[in-house]
Amino acid sequence: MDHVESLIQVAPDGTGKKLRTFQIRTVLDDGTPATVEIQAACIVGADGKVLDLVDAEWKDEVLTELKTIRATLWEMLGRMVPPGASLRS
């Protein structure tokens, strides 16, 4: 799985908002390639570069918490699914 990110200018003077597009390319279970695309408006500075408004320490704490939640969910799932059983319904 890989991803692509691009920006589309929505303000004529190069400032204000940009639409940020994220694409994730993956392969479905049957081998079919698929692309998921998400768009989000983001704030840019006078130079047209995206502003990072999130505190780095807070961001690290949230990412750590999400990783812990993911690991816990996978551990719980492993306990609920019999060995050798499919995780897909």
Residue pairs with C-beta under 8 A, 6 or more apart in sequence:
1 24
1 25
1 26
1 27
2 24
2 25
3 22
3 23
3 24
3 25
4 22
4 23
4 25
5 20
5 21
5 22
5 23
6 20
6 21
6 23
7 18
7 19
7 20
7 21
7 42
7 50
8 18
8 19
8 21
9 18
9 48
10 16
10 17
10 18
10 19
10 41
11 17
11 18
14 44
14 46
14 47
14 48
15 44
15 45
15 46
15 48
16 43
16 44
17 41
17 42
17 43
17 44
18 41
18 42
18 44
18 48
18 50
19 39
19 40
19 41
19 42
20 39
20 40
20 41
20 42
20 50
21 37
21 38
21 39
22 37
22 38
22 39
22 40
23 35
23 36
23 37
24 35
24 36
24 37
25 33
25 34
25 35
26 33
26 34
26 35
26 36
27 33
27 34
28 34
29 88
42 50
42 51
43 50
43 51
43 53
44 50
44 51
45 51
77 87
81 87
